[in-house]
Structures are given as C-alpha cells and as structure tokens.
Amino acid sequence: MIGIKLGLLLVFCALVMSSVQPRYQLSSRIDTGVRFILDTDGSEGAGYRIVRNDRIVFESTLGHLAPFTSAIDRGDNRAVLMSGLEQIVFEILEDSPEIFLLRVSRKSISSENTITDCMSLGRNSLNWYGGPEQFYQYWPVQRLTLSNYSYVTKEADSAAIVERYWVNSEGAFIFLSDKSPLFVDQNSMKDDHLCFIAHQRLPYNPRVPTFDFEYTIGVASDARTAHMEAINRFLGKPSGIPDPLMATRPIWSTWARYKKDIDETVVMRFANEIVDREFPNSQFEIDDDWEICYGALEFRTSKFPNIRNTVQQLKNMGFRVTLWIHPFINKGCEPYYTTAKDNGRFLNLPVYQAAASGLDPMFNIPLEDQYPQKITQDFVRTVTEFGPIVEVRTGFRDQKYNVYMRMLDLYSTWSWFNGLPTLIPTLLQFNMNGYPFVLPDMIGGNGYGSDVPDRELFVRWLQATVFMPTLQFSFVPWDFEDGDGINVVEVCRNFVKLHEDYADTIIQRFERAVSHGEPVNPPVWWLDPSDKTAQTVSDAFLLGEDILAAPVFKQGQRFRNIYLPIGRWQDGNNGSIYQGPRWLDNYPAPLSILPYFIRLP
C-alpha cells in the first residue's frame, strides 16, 4: 500500500487564506482522471463531488452551522473549511493505483447541534449496495425509504445488521465512523438522497457534551475492487471458518413447527420422524420455552424431567444438540432477577416476550458503555467463546468471528414485506457487509399467525437455500401432501442431497473468505462489475464465482427469465451450454426444478 508520504502528490487549486473561493479541487497524480471538487458560495451551502474520467462517482452536500468564512491550506493532502468555530477537514489518506481515499471530519461539535450531509443516490446512473438489514430488503438498496432513522442494531424493522458502509456500481464507497451518533434518512427528507445525520440524542447518550462526525470515501476502478479495499481497510475478514458440518447437513429446529409447545415427548417424536425418513442432520436445536423462565438457563422439569437423558438419546440417534439462548432476564424470574439486580447488572430494556427484562449477568456486559452498539458487540463476543457451532442473529463490526450470522425471522409469504422474495437480497446484504457465513431463515418461513407455508412455498424456499451456506428445517417435507406432479419428500430429499454435493465448494468459499475476504455468495455483477443488467439482478446469486442459482420467487410461476453474466455456463439440469452475457427467456421451472448453472473454464 502506498501511504500518505509516498502517494499524496496532489494539485491543490484556487485555495487561498482567509477568503472563500467558489471552487477548490484536489487532483490525483497517480490516477489523473480522479478529482475531488469542493463547491461553496459561502452563504447558501456547500457540496463536493468526486469525479473519475469526467464521470461523477460520488456526490454530497455539506451541512454546516454558519456561512463559511475562510479556507486554510494545511498541505498538499489536507484542506480545512471554516464556518465560525466549526472546521470541516478534508484529508487525502491514500492516493495509490488501488484506491483514492478521502476522509471528511468534523471534531468536537456541540451536542446541541445537528449536522446533515446528504449523499446523492444518482438515480439512473448509480446502483448502491450495503446498508441495513430490513423488512423490505431491496437490492440494489437505493429503493429503500428511511426517515430520520437511528442507525443502531434493533428489533424494529429487522435491523439486526446495520454496518455503516455503502458501495456503488461506479466503484465508490463510504464508511462512517463507529463513534459518530448516526441517523440516516433515505428518500424521505430529500428524494434520491441518503442523508447522514449526526445528532447526540437518544438512543445515543444525550449527556455527552460534544461529538465527532467523520467518514471516509474510497474510489477504486470498479465496485468489486472498491469492496475488497473496504474489506481490507475497514470491515475486516473472519478469523476462521465456522462449523463445516452445519454447511454440509441440515439443522433441525423446533421453532417454526412447534413454537413454544415443546417438551421431551415432542422433541423425541420430532427426532424420530427425521431419522425414520432417513434425512441427514448436523444438529437438533431445542428452541424457545425450555427454561424455567427467561434468564434462568435451567430446564423446566415439567417439560424436560430428565434433560440429560433426552440429550443422550438424541446423541445416540446421531444428532448434536444445541439450545436457543438470549441475554435477558425477565422480572419475576427468581432468584435470578433479584441476584442480578442486587449486583447492579441491569439496564432497563423494552418488554421482551411479554415481560419486562434486563441483561443476563452471564454475558458480563459493562453497563457504563453498553448502549446502543456495545451490547451487540459484547453479546456476540461472549457467545463466540463457545466455539464455531454457534449462530448469532445480530452484529456490529463483528466480521472477524467464525460463526454463522442468521437472518432474522421471515414471514411465510410470497410478499416483499419480509417474505420469500427478500431471502436473496438479505443474503447479498450480509455478504456485502462482510458477513459471508450466512444462515438463512427456516425453510418455509416461521409460520406466524395465519401465514403458514403450503407445498409450493416450502419447496421454492428450499430451492432458494440450496446454494446458500446452510439449510435449516423446522417445517418438514412430510408436513405437505404430494401434488403439482411431485412427491414432496423425495423432491426435498434430492435438494438436500444437491446441497451436500456442493458442501465442499461452500467450505472452499469459507476458506477464501478467511484468506481473501471474498463473499461466499456474491451478487451476479461480481463477475463483471460494469454489467448494468447484472447490477440490478435481485432474484439470483452466485456461489463463489462458478455457480449461479436462479430460484423461483413468484407464486404459481413455472417459467422464469434468467440473466447469465459473462462466461460460458452449463445448465445444471440438462447440460446445455450458453455464452454470457445473455438472457434465457421463459426457462422452464416446474416445482421439481431449481434453475442453476455452472461456469465453465
């Protein structure tokens, strides 16, 4: 990497002391096509853009508290705009053949103030990726609407992953500091813009007198290169691979099928059903309502009179056994609640599962700095100490851990409101935020309320997950009657076998994620970042760089159009060979068929 001293040979134009000119420009000497242009008239506002070969790749307004009064040259790689006592510092961190990095920072802003910078989403010219996990998980993400949204992990809207990172199709990314009290507003206060709002108010600590607002913009040759630079500099790589068996054979959970109505009899009956039908397994998960009360971490003997014996029976049947756990203690869960309270271990939290709750002391989270993101980080750090046979459902800057990141609960519907169509966009969102070890939600969804999966939804859901890292069942194939020309159990068994056949490929991609930081399941544009059509594909994905999966996501659909990117592709179902890039129109996809393609050398 060429550092500041070697790579910052820049031209600084039109910058003078103690007067504000309408335009300033920093140009790279390494890549002469890259220019940073700052525009201000001193009274009505300011903004900047980064241009590569006369094409805008990043553009933003600059929020400020008063008219700009002066500009100060602090060297070839640094400029400062003055607005009263406020300073906005622009600093070139790196100017190398790989990346042009610019940091924008404001320090010691009074907590009484709010700063808003609004980044253009570049309608009709840019596509954007990254951002938060959401109920409406769009891909690309510029369609999303957020209104003055506190940018922290939270249950609302399924915002369990909220990395401060976005990358666009022209190879520019933005990464915002962890320390800034960040809110975001997308397509709400300003159409076709993503606004970054810094304001020291709840859920951030409002008693802090000042705050910093800082972010870094990177520009590379294309989106793939930019993302890999962001991985290496900001997001980070996992330290090892997660449990390989979970990537090979299905997980079986009690949750969606039984909800909280579980006991020893239910568990053993379920396990016997799996074994009798000769389906493979990686483990059996005992989900919600096994405890005496939330936070006890002791089995309720009325449900599990001899849990040691139950677990041993499951192990004798070939299952590993895991538990669903959480970091909360409910009021009334005694003596655990009183013990934790007396030891000063509680922070008042919203109602959890219909009872007030606090943090379980087993997680040993320091209360003085735990809110809002520290709780998430400390929880993930704590559970990862149990080893790689772990799944978590939230993370913030936790890319380094070798555990599975599970999607939050999806609904058993065909709807874009948290239903099956959001499965691939969520997979891609996780991968592009640096979480490659994705555990998709239960096959068929969670069956909440009257929305329970039928045969078609269940089979299509299974097909969609075949080339994702893991399979997780709760609803099971034998819950559904045969029909649509298929034997449900046999068709599902074939897809479980197909996943297992590609398990070695999945694990190889795990190893690449560790060594190189590459996504396990990249978007279709990964093979050719300049492909405008591939940039918008939201219903297909890659496994590594050699498998393309194109599941069906529309109810009743038996044909679909499939876009193949650059390369020679062999149909995984019939052996036909196609040269991409091209569309396959009306590809036949009856309920027994998962369209997938193998890239040939």
GIGIDA-V303666 format. One record per helix or strand. SS is the DSSP state (H for helix, E for strand). FROM is the first residue (numbers start at 1). TO is the last residue. If there is no record, write none. Layout:
ss=SS from=FROM to=TO
ss=SS from=FROM to=TO
This chain:
ss=H from=4 to=7
ss=E from=10 to=13
ss=E from=23 to=28
ss=E from=34 to=40
ss=E from=46 to=52
ss=E from=55 to=62
ss=E from=70 to=73
ss=E from=78 to=83
ss=E from=86 to=95
ss=E from=100 to=110
ss=E from=114 to=120
ss=E from=128 to=130
ss=H from=141 to=143
ss=E from=146 to=150
ss=H from=156 to=158
ss=E from=161 to=161
ss=E from=165 to=168
ss=E from=172 to=176
ss=E from=182 to=186
ss=E from=193 to=199
ss=E from=210 to=219
ss=H from=223 to=235
ss=H from=244 to=248
ss=E from=251 to=253
ss=H from=255 to=258
ss=H from=264 to=276
ss=E from=283 to=286
ss=E from=291 to=291
ss=E from=299 to=299
ss=H from=307 to=316
ss=E from=321 to=323
ss=E from=328 to=330
ss=H from=336 to=342
ss=E from=352 to=352
ss=E from=355 to=355
ss=E from=357 to=359
ss=H from=361 to=363
ss=H from=367 to=369
ss=H from=374 to=384
ss=E from=391 to=392
ss=E from=395 to=395
ss=E from=404 to=406
ss=H from=422 to=432
ss=E from=438 to=439
ss=H from=455 to=465
ss=E from=472 to=473
ss=H from=477 to=479
ss=E from=483 to=483
ss=E from=486 to=486
ss=H from=488 to=501
ss=H from=503 to=516
ss=H from=524 to=527
ss=H from=534 to=536
ss=E from=541 to=543
ss=E from=547 to=549
ss=E from=559 to=571
ss=E from=577 to=588
ss=E from=596 to=600
